[in-house]
Amino acid sequence: MQRQPILSLTQLIRELAGIVGQQPVQDQAQAIFSAKKSIDSMMESLLRKQNFPIGANWTIEELTTEVIEKENVNNLNYLIDLVQDLATYGATSEFFISTIRLLEQGGAWG
């Protein structure tokens, strides 16, 4: 039942992506911002539920940006796929597992 708002958000972001090509760059930037905020929020919730602290020297935004990688951080279609992956698979999603690997390797510890 909790997935419905997330899936609705995914649908909204996909609709935004569909019209971005016809809209000003500002609309695309807003869609990217919304997708990134959704990813941050879902990851923060999943990390808390799985009892994985991120360390005091990182924010959730910095951690997710590190895992997303620079070449994809402004790629709306990639971000939409991540939102969908997290909404569908949660703690078993590839993105979450990659984040846990980074944390376990010490990449997010002080």
C-alpha positions, -999 to 999 in steps of 0.1 A, spaced: 0 0 0 29 24 6 41 18 -30 11 36 -45 23 72 -38 58 63 -50 45 47 -82 22 77 -87 53 99 -84 71 77 -109 42 82 -133 42 119 -128 80 121 -135 76 100 -166 49 124 -179 72 153 -172 100 136 -191 76 131 -221 70 168 -224 104 181 -215 116 182 -251 88 207 -259 93 228 -227 118 253 -215 150 240 -198 136 252 -165 109 225 -166 135 198 -173 156 211 -144 125 209 -121 118 173 -132 154 164 -125 152 180 -91 120 162 -83 134 128 -94 166 134 -73 146 144 -42 125 113 -46 156 91 -48 171 108 -17 139 104 3 135 67 -6 171 59 1 170 77 34 140 57 44 155 24 32 188 30 49 170 38 82 149 6 79 179 -15 72 199 1 100 227 14 77 240 48 90 257 70 64 282 87 87 282 123 99 305 135 72 280 128 44 244 139 37 219 116 19 221 140 -11 259 136 -13 257 98 -9 231 93 -36 249 117 -60 281 97 -54 263 64 -63 245 80 -93 278 92 -108 285 125 -124 276 115 -160 241 105 -149 232 131 -123 214 153 -148 201 125 -170 163 126 -164 156 92 -180 183 75 -158 169 92 -127 134 81 -136 146 45 -139 162 48 -105 130 60 -89 111 31 -105 138 6 -94 137 18 -58 99 20 -58 96 -15 -72 124 -34 -55 133 -13 -24 161 -29 -4 168 -54 -32 172 -28 -59 205 -25 -77 209 11 -66 203 3 -29 228 -26 -31 254 -4 -48 249 21 -20 253 -5 7 285 -17 -10 299 18 -9 290 21 28 305 -13 36 338 -4 18 341 27 39 333 51 11 309 70 32 326 67 66 347 94 80 
